[in-house]
Amino acid sequence: MDLKDIISNSLDFPIYNKEHVKKWLIFGLITLAGYLLIPLIFAAGYQLRTIRKTIEGDSELPEFNEWVKMFTDGFKVIVAQLIYYLAPLIFIFAGVVSFYMGNGWGMLLILVGIILLIPALMLFAIAISNFAYHGNFGAAFDLKEIFQRIKTIGKGRFILWWIATILIAIIIAALGEFINIGSRAIGFFLVPLIFDSFVALFEARSQGLIYRDSLDGTEEVLVNETE
């Protein structure tokens, strides 16, 4: 699947048909309540389920069922995310604190954090897909396989895919921010309900499709229960 098709398919995914739109809006309601944390964990679990279904070749948005499993999966996704982003965030946080304290190292620490965050974001996109594919939390940290997947996709192609996906996500998020600036009251409800949820499903679909390209045709998609 070429990159243009991956992006196009992913953009169409939440609005592919009436059933998809309904599920997107349900997911949007969960995202809207994400500030309560518990719904945020469910949302992360649903994203993982979307990635997994995509890797399996399913063109439908997943059902909202098996809520306990969705919650535990989402919790694992958030833990994995924190582990991947921990070092960059420490540098950025230290830099912000140093900057406001008048320490000359502040901007340098922030820059180092941003430089570290970019490869962490790129690796996590494949790491979480590897977790979804194997149904095993440990697979998110199997760097040998993760780098092999990227090599199979093609390093240049993977970087282009990541840049395209991130740029589109930023553009959609920026559109939501314009609404937020115009009216905080409307933006509070509309941005997570429509824009943030759309970006999450777009990214999940895109991640699943690019990961699927790393399968060599002899591999069978695993359907193990997540641990």
Rosetta blueprint (number, residue, H / E / L):
1 M L
2 D L
3 L H
4 K H
5 D H
6 I H
7 I H
8 S H
9 N H
10 S H
11 L H
12 D H
13 F H
14 P H
15 I H
16 Y L
17 N L
18 K H
19 E H
20 H H
21 V H
22 K H
23 K H
24 W H
25 L H
26 I H
27 F H
28 G H
29 L H
30 I H
31 T H
32 L H
33 A H
34 G H
35 Y H
36 L H
37 L L
38 I H
39 P H
40 L H
41 I H
42 F H
43 A H
44 A H
45 G H
46 Y H
47 Q H
48 L H
49 R H
50 T H
51 I H
52 R H
53 K H
54 T H
55 I H
56 E L
57 G L
58 D L
59 S L
60 E L
61 L L
62 P L
63 E L
64 F L
65 N L
66 E L
67 W H
68 V H
69 K H
70 M H
71 F H
72 T H
73 D H
74 G H
75 F H
76 K H
77 V H
78 I H
79 V H
80 A H
81 Q H
82 L H
83 I H
84 Y H
85 Y H
86 L H
87 A H
88 P H
89 L H
90 I H
91 F H
92 I H
93 F H
94 A H
95 G H
96 V H
97 V H
98 S H
99 F H
100 Y H
101 M L
102 G L
103 N L
104 G L
105 W L
106 G H
107 M H
108 L H
109 L H
110 I H
111 L H
112 V H
113 G H
114 I H
115 I H
116 L H
117 L H
118 I H
119 P H
120 A H
121 L H
122 M H
123 L H
124 F H
125 A H
126 I H
127 A H
128 I H
129 S H
130 N H
131 F H
132 A H
133 Y H
134 H H
135 G L
136 N L
137 F H
138 G H
139 A H
140 A H
141 F H
142 D L
143 L H
144 K H
145 E H
146 I H
147 F H
148 Q H
149 R H
150 I H
151 K H
152 T H
153 I H
154 G L
155 K H
156 G H
157 R H
158 F H
159 I H
160 L H
161 W H
162 W H
163 I H
164 A H
165 T H
166 I H
167 L H
168 I H
169 A H
170 I H
171 I H
172 I H
173 A H
174 A H
175 L H
176 G H
177 E H
178 F H
179 I H
180 N H
181 I H
182 G H
183 S L
184 R H
185 A H
186 I H
187 G H
188 F H
189 F H
190 L H
191 V H
192 P H
193 L H
194 I H
195 F H
196 D H
197 S H
198 F H
199 V H
200 A H
201 L H
202 F H
203 E H
204 A H
205 R H
206 S H
207 Q H
208 G H
209 L H
210 I H
211 Y H
212 R H
213 D L
214 S L
215 L L
216 D L
217 G L
218 T L
219 E L
220 E L
221 V L
222 L L
223 V L
224 N L
225 E L
226 T L
227 E L
